[in-house]
């Protein structure tokens, strides 16, 4: 039985919440690269993962969303790519303490293929390097997340597969008239089918338009694939108050959508921007009686 099968055999799986906001609360400067804290402040990064485990997360991520060579090069950190990723996976394993699985985070490059800012070969090598370092650090699985370009996501999946770890892949839906497409115009149905074809073991959506809008996205992805569905939505829509991004949705309001997500086919449920340990705790409570130890 694979890790994915083991997790979902007990019912819906509780993942974690946002990492960036938790690090900012612990002193991360807005101008700093969050991933670099794996080397400079590993204790504070570990606090984030441990807080989610204590709140009820069965799966926690790693502080490596932007830790690919292409992105890190812009900050003069390309040569620390392997070190940052190995440390990120090791930190989350310590935080998990055997009570949760670690799905290591691999985010987008920040460069546009369609504009020629990066080549497919460059992306593949960057994602392969990151995936291998995360595997070496002890990750249980890899999560390709916050993707807007289906081609880039597919390249990342192929690169991640070289580690032989399970791979989940998640797209951002926040564009189009109904806010149900990626920035590149991809529908949930097309995304689910393409991610499965690329080799993902789990497909889904994160960030984006918010949890209310992701119920429909989840249902449409579930109808297009037999793979488990991963949903980590934002806490509603952001508001800008005094120059800062604010999410007003409460943990209880967020968790009120859990039954609808389950009905829509979600197997993994957590939070993205605007969520924290209290949201994970509320999700876990909403799933009481639906999971077995």
Secondary structure, 3 states (H helix, E strand, C coil): CCHHHHHHHCCCEECCCCCHHHHHHCCCCCCCCHHHHHHHCHHHHHHHHHHHHHHCCCEECCCCCCCCHHHHHCCCCHHHHHHHHHHHHHHHHHHHCCCCEEEEEECCCCCCCCCCCCCHHHHHHHHHHHHHHHHHCCCCEEEEEEECCHHHHHHHHHHHHCCCCEEEEEECCCECCCCCECCCCCEHHHHHHHHHHHCCCEEEEEECCCHHHHHHHHHHHHHHCCCEEEEEECCCCCEEECCEEECCCCHHHHHCCHHHHHHHCEEEEEECCCCCHHHHHHHHHHCCCCCCC
